[in-house]
Amino acid sequence: MIRLKNYNDHKCFGYTAGILGILSTLPQLYKTFKSRDVKSFSMWTIIIGLVTSILWLSHSYYMDDSSGLMSSTYGLFYRSFLLYAKLYF
């Protein structure tokens, strides 16, 4: 079990998850940007995702979690792009 006192020894899990999470969204970003097709995206899903990203970003900041900050900042960017695409494409 990972305890808080030795959490720093296991940050590689957070960084790996963050990087894989970012990489998993790149094909969708590319497809959306190229096709400009956003009809299938639910506005509610995008809005809830934005709120979730803001909450994770706040949590990561207060927990001083750099891997969480990295992935939640990207998540905020990703969902902001989807919102922009939904409104203007």
FENNOR-V47675 format. One record per residue. N is the residue number from 1. PHI is phi in degrees with one decimal (* if undefined). Layout:
n phi
N PHI
N PHI
This chain:
n phi
1 *
2 -89.9
3 -98.9
4 -57.2
5 -66.8
6 -111.0
7 -60.6
8 -59.5
9 -71.7
10 -121.4
11 -65.8
12 -58.8
13 -64.1
14 -65.3
15 -65.2
16 -63.6
17 -62.7
18 -63.1
19 -66.1
20 -64.7
21 -62.5
22 -64.7
23 -60.7
24 -68.5
25 -93.8
26 -60.2
27 -60.3
28 -68.1
29 -59.0
30 -62.0
31 -63.0
32 -64.4
33 -64.3
34 -73.4
35 -86.6
36 58.4
37 -101.4
38 -125.9
39 -58.9
40 -80.0
41 -80.4
42 -81.2
43 -62.0
44 -63.3
45 -63.9
46 -64.6
47 -65.4
48 -62.5
49 -62.4
50 -62.8
51 -62.2
52 -60.4
53 -62.3
54 -64.1
55 -65.9
56 -65.9
57 -63.7
58 -62.4
59 -60.7
60 -63.1
61 -63.3
62 -72.0
63 -90.0
64 54.7
65 -107.1
66 -68.2
67 -68.6
68 -66.1
69 -61.3
70 -61.4
71 -71.7
72 -74.5
73 -65.3
74 -63.9
75 -58.9
76 -65.5
77 -61.3
78 -59.9
79 -71.7
80 -65.0
81 -62.1
82 -62.7
83 -64.0
84 -58.6
85 -62.3
86 -63.3
87 -80.9
88 -119.0
89 -90.3
